[in-house]
Structures are given as structure tokens and as C-alpha cells.
């Protein structure tokens, strides 16, 4: 009798586990769409090295570069700094975990 109870509980667990997601829903998690690898790409298809605020106007960027630094707009100065950080990110080594190493 105990064998039947164990078999029934095992079968019930299998049915409950399989009922969590129907077979036709696929194996991928729901709610996570496929995205492209470069999330910072320009949505207009232009690969020019321009800030977003310039809206693709290369003449504006050339005029802002001609201005002295104290007369340039703040968003333009920030764009230069952020662009330099993106090209050369500062990374730090991970500290060793004393709990994982077992010492």
C-alpha cells in the first residue's frame, strides 16, 4: 500500500510540474524579447560620432568645437567625457571571497 502512495505522489508531482507551462509555449522565458547586442547604437542608422543632442547635425558639432571651452554648452562637454569613459572603462579586480574559497 505504501508503494502505491509513493507512486501516486510521484505521479501527482510530475503532473503539477508539467502543468506549470504548456508545451506549445516554447522553452524560452516569457517576457524577455530578443535584443540586439549593441544597445547604444544609433536608431537612425547613422554611425557618425555625434552626441544625441546634436540630432545628426555635423555642422553644429564643428561650430561647437571651434568655440572656447568656457563657451561650449554643458551637454557637449559631458558628451566628450562620457564618450571617453565608454571607450576606456575603468575596471576594478574582484576581491576574493573568503567564504567561497574555504579559507
C-alpha positions in Angstrom: 0.0 0.0 0.0 2.9 2.4 0.8 4.3 1.7 -2.7 1.0 2.9 -4.3 1.0 6.0 -2.2 4.6 6.9 -3.2 3.8 6.2 -6.9 0.7 8.3 -6.6 2.6 11.3 -5.0 5.3 11.0 -7.6 2.8 11.0 -10.5 1.0 13.9 -9.0 4.2 15.9 -8.7 5.1 15.2 -12.3 1.7 16.4 -13.4 1.9 19.5 -11.3 5.4 20.3 -12.6 4.4 19.8 -16.3 1.3 21.9 -15.8 3.4 25.0 -15.0 3.9 25.8 -18.6 2.2 24.3 -21.7 4.2 22.5 -24.3 3.3 24.9 -27.1 4.7 28.0 -25.2 8.3 27.0 -26.0 11.3 26.8 -23.8 12.4 30.4 -23.7 11.3 32.5 -20.7 8.3 34.7 -21.3 8.8 38.4 -21.2 12.4 38.6 -22.4 12.5 39.7 -26.1 15.4 39.1 -28.3 17.5 42.2 -28.4 20.5 43.3 -30.5 23.9 43.1 -29.0 24.8 46.8 -29.3 22.3 48.7 -27.2 24.0 52.0 -27.6 23.6 52.0 -31.4 22.0 54.9 -33.2 18.4 54.2 -34.1 18.6 56.3 -37.3 21.3 54.0 -38.8 24.0 56.7 -38.8 27.3 55.7 -37.3 28.7 59.2 -37.0 30.5 60.1 -33.8 28.0 62.8 -32.7 26.1 63.4 -29.5 22.4 62.7 -29.4 21.6 66.3 -28.6 23.1 67.4 -32.0 20.5 65.3 -33.8 22.9 64.3 -36.6 24.0 67.9 -37.4 27.7 67.7 -38.1 27.9 71.4 -38.7 26.7 72.2 -35.2 29.4 69.9 -33.7 32.0 71.7 -35.9 30.9 75.1 -34.7 30.9 73.9 -31.0 34.4 72.6 -31.4 35.5 76.0 -32.7 34.2 77.7 -29.5 36.4 78.1 -26.5 35.8 75.5 -23.8 34.2 78.0 -21.4 31.6 78.9 -24.1 30.7 75.4 -25.1 27.4 74.0 -23.8 27.4 71.7 -20.9 25.8 68.8 -22.8 28.6 68.9 -25.3 31.3 68.8 -22.7 29.6 65.9 -20.9 29.3 64.0 -24.2 33.1 64.2 -24.6 33.7 62.9 -21.1 31.1 60.1 -21.4 32.5 59.1 -24.8 36.0 58.8 -23.3 34.7 56.7 -20.4 32.9 54.3 -22.8 36.0 53.8 -24.9 38.2 53.1 -21.9 36.1 51.9 -19.0 37.7 51.8 -15.6 37.5 48.3 -14.1 38.5 47.0 -10.7 39.6 43.5 -9.8 37.1 41.4 -7.8 38.1 40.9 -4.2 38.5 37.2 -3.3 35.6 35.7 -1.4 36.8 34.1 1.8 33.5 32.1 2.1 33.8 30.5 -1.4 37.5 29.7 -1.1 37.0 27.9 2.2 39.9 29.5 4.0 
